[in-house]
Amino acid sequence: MKNKLWICLLAGAVAMLYGFQTTDWEYHLSSDKQFSILVPGKFTNSLDTVASAIGPIFCDNLVFQEKADSIAAIYSLSHCQYPIGTLHSDSLELTTLYFDSTISSVVASLGGTLLYESDQQFAGYPGRIWKVSYEEGKKWGKFKALMVENRLYILQVRANNTVLTRDHATRYLDSFTLRTF
């Protein structure tokens, strides 16, 4: 009898834990229907225009900040439209230089250590994924950059160093989907 009670309690606890992990995530479809992603809350949105030597770069920045007892994480997705004839996914040399420069800048701005980086094509488009440890290993950031024609996507999760935040980061980054018609 006691074993059955323990089994029921354990099954209930596992079901509750699994339910809490999956129900908080929201499906986000971009306003232009170009991409979708799962995020553990509601994004806030800001638009920026960056003046550059190649012309204005229009960026849409989506951010969700998660704060709970065991989780402190920032999830963001920026997608920037580059002027036609400048940065484009068919120029592998330029995208490689851009990704290299971006990774160096991120590592320097966080004052961290690059743990790994890897080329990662996505739907045939050039991309890169990398991870940075900072604040003496207490925090990390995982990043994914992808160039789709003249649109750059940069996804990132920056968090405290726990198994749960690492699992959430993987779920978030892996859920990104291009919606081409």
Protein Blocks (a to p, Z undefined) as FASTA:
>chain_A
ZZmmmmmmmmmmmmmmmmmmmmmpccdddfklpaccddfbdcdddddddddfkbpcdddd
dddddddfklccddddddddddehiacfklmklmmmmmmmmmmmmmmmnopacfbdcddd
eehiacddddddeehhlaccddddddehjaccdddddddddfklmmmmmmmmmmpccddZ
Z
